[in-house]
Amino acid sequence: MYASFAIIGGALTAVSAVLVQFRSADVPDTMWSYPWTSDAFVLVCVLYAVFHALVLVGVLGFARSGATGTSRVARTGGALAVAGTGVLLVAELASILFRADPLDATGPSIVGGVFGLGTLLIGVGFLMAGVATVRAGQWQGWRRYVPLAAGVWTTVLVGLAATGGLTLGVGVYGLCMLALGLALRTPVAATRARIAASNPQ
């Protein structure tokens, strides 16, 4: 179940980033709602909040999966990644309040800082959980490095926030969450197969 949420949320995030990248702007880039009109921005923020909610469930599943082991670093990393994703969800909804404001107004500046905080928490959380996952050895092959890759990229995303590469960066973040969901799904299926094999009817 957790895996499906991460897969869907990550895929929708990646697809939406591609669509935004090639969309013509309806307002100047000095507006908080850029590239959307004020009315369209409300719908976009709600949709993005839903995407974050889906990813949040997937990240929570990862934190509870046991893939990171039982160390304090593992627990802290998982908790930070979950918290950071929740912060992004809140920031999306808070953005609606300032949809008609210029980018440099107080409200957008505060919400922008909240987005930055959430992204940083996710990055640090996945870096910690990613290192713990590699050490724990519960996941093998490419799955073992997915959380660490997510942490590295999300940390890079903090630096892209004020650049033209933000939209592309968000798309790659979505792909990281999609990969996390795929990593979560495969071990569950393998575990079920082992249980079935050890309990023949």
C-alpha positions in Angstrom: 0.0 0.0 0.0 2.7 2.5 1.0 4.6 1.7 -2.2 1.7 2.6 -4.4 1.3 6.0 -2.8 4.9 6.9 -3.3 4.8 5.6 -6.9 1.7 7.6 -7.8 2.7 10.8 -5.9 6.2 10.7 -7.4 5.0 10.1 -10.9 2.4 12.9 -10.7 5.1 15.3 -9.3 7.4 14.4 -12.2 4.7 14.8 -14.9 3.5 18.1 -13.5 7.0 19.5 -13.5 7.4 18.6 -17.2 4.0 20.3 -18.0 4.9 23.5 -16.1 8.4 23.6 -17.8 6.8 23.9 -21.2 3.8 26.1 -20.2 3.4 29.7 -21.3 3.2 32.1 -18.4 0.0 34.0 -17.7 1.6 36.4 -15.2 5.0 38.1 -14.8 7.7 36.2 -13.0 7.6 38.8 -10.3 4.3 37.4 -9.0 4.1 34.6 -6.4 1.5 32.7 -8.5 3.9 32.6 -11.6 3.3 31.1 -14.1 -0.4 30.8 -13.2 -3.2 33.3 -12.8 -4.5 33.8 -9.2 -7.5 31.6 -9.7 -5.6 28.8 -11.4 -2.9 29.0 -8.7 -5.5 27.9 -6.1 -6.2 24.6 -8.0 -2.5 24.0 -8.7 -1.6 24.4 -5.0 -4.4 22.0 -4.0 -3.2 19.5 -6.5 0.4 19.8 -5.4 -0.7 19.4 -1.8 -2.4 16.1 -2.8 0.8 15.0 -4.5 2.8 15.8 -1.3 0.2 13.9 0.7 0.6 10.8 -1.5 4.4 11.0 -1.2 4.1 11.5 2.6 2.3 8.2 3.0 5.1 6.5 0.9 7.9 8.1 2.9 6.1 7.1 6.1 6.0 3.5 4.8 9.7 3.7 4.0 10.5 4.9 7.5 8.5 2.0 9.0 9.8 -0.6 6.5 12.9 -1.7 8.5 15.1 -1.1 5.4 17.1 1.5 7.4 17.8 -0.8 10.3 17.2 0.2 13.9 19.9 2.7 14.7 19.3 6.2 16.0 20.5 7.7 12.8 18.0 5.6 10.9 15.1 6.6 13.1 16.0 10.2 13.0 16.5 10.3 9.3 13.2 8.7 8.6 11.4 11.1 11.0 13.1 14.1 9.3 12.1 12.9 5.9 8.5 12.5 7.0 8.4 15.8 8.8 9.9 17.7 5.8 7.3 16.2 3.4 4.6 17.3 5.7 6.1 20.8 5.8 5.9 21.0 2.0 2.3 20.0 2.1 1.5 22.8 4.6 3.5 25.3 2.5 1.5 24.5 -0.6 -1.7 25.2 1.1 -0.3 28.4 2.8 0.7 29.6 -0.7 -3.0 30.1 -1.6 -3.2 32.9 0.9 -0.7 35.0 -1.0 -1.7 34.1 -4.5 -2.2 37.7 -5.6 1.0 39.1 -4.0 4.3 40.0 -5.6 7.2 37.6 -5.1 9.1 39.9 -2.7 6.1 40.6 -0.4 6.3 39.4 3.2 3.9 36.5 2.9 5.5 34.9 -0.1 8.9 35.4 1.4 7.8 33.5 4.6 6.2 30.7 2.6 9.3 30.5 0.4 11.3 30.0 3.5 9.0 27.2 4.7 9.4 25.5 1.4 13.2 25.7 1.8 12.9 24.3 5.3 10.8 21.4 4.2 13.2 20.6 1.4 16.2 20.8 3.6 14.6 18.5 6.2 13.8 15.9 3.5 17.3 16.1 2.1 19.0 15.7 5.5 16.5 13.0 6.5 17.1 10.9 3.4 20.9 11.4 3.6 20.8 10.0 7.1 18.3 7.2 6.2 20.1 6.5 3.0 23.5 5.9 4.7 21.6 3.7 7.3 20.0 1.7 4.5 23.3 1.0 2.8 24.8 -0.1 6.1 21.8 -2.2 7.2 21.9 -4.3 4.0 18.2 -5.1 4.1 17.7 -3.9 0.5 20.0 -5.3 -2.2 21.0 -4.1 -5.7 19.8 -0.7 -6.9 17.1 -0.5 -4.2 19.8 -0.2 -1.5 21.0 3.2 -2.9 17.6 4.8 -3.7 17.1 6.6 -0.3 20.7 8.0 -0.4 20.2 9.2 -4.0 17.0 10.9 -2.9 18.8 12.6 -0.1 21.6 13.8 -2.4 19.2 15.2 -5.0 16.8 16.8 -2.5 19.8 18.6 -0.9 20.9 19.8 -4.4 17.3 21.0 -4.9 17.7 23.5 -2.0 20.4 25.3 -4.1 18.2 25.2 -7.2 15.3 27.0 -5.4 16.2 30.5 -6.6 17.2 29.4 -10.1 15.5 28.6 -13.4 16.3 24.9 -12.8 13.8 24.6 -9.9 11.1 23.0 -12.1 13.4 20.5 -13.6 14.8 19.8 -10.1 11.3 19.1 -8.7 10.7 16.7 -11.6 13.8 14.7 -10.7 12.7 14.7 -7.0 9.4 13.2 -8.2 11.3 10.5 -10.0 13.3 9.8 -6.8 10.0 9.3 -4.9 8.8 7.1 -7.7 11.9 5.0 -7.4 11.5 4.8 -3.6 8.0 3.4 -4.1 9.3 0.8 -6.6 12.0 -0.1 -4.0 9.4 -0.5 -1.3 7.1 -2.7 -3.5 9.7 -5.2 -4.6 10.9 -6.4 -1.2 7.3 -6.8 0.0 6.5 -9.0 -3.0 9.7 -11.1 -2.4 8.9 -11.5 1.3 5.4 -12.7 0.5 6.9 -15.2 -2.0 9.2 -16.6 0.7 6.4 -16.9 3.2 4.3 -18.8 0.6 7.2 -21.1 -0.2 7.8 -21.9 3.5 4.1 -22.7 4.1 3.0 -25.0 1.4 -0.7 -26.0 1.4 
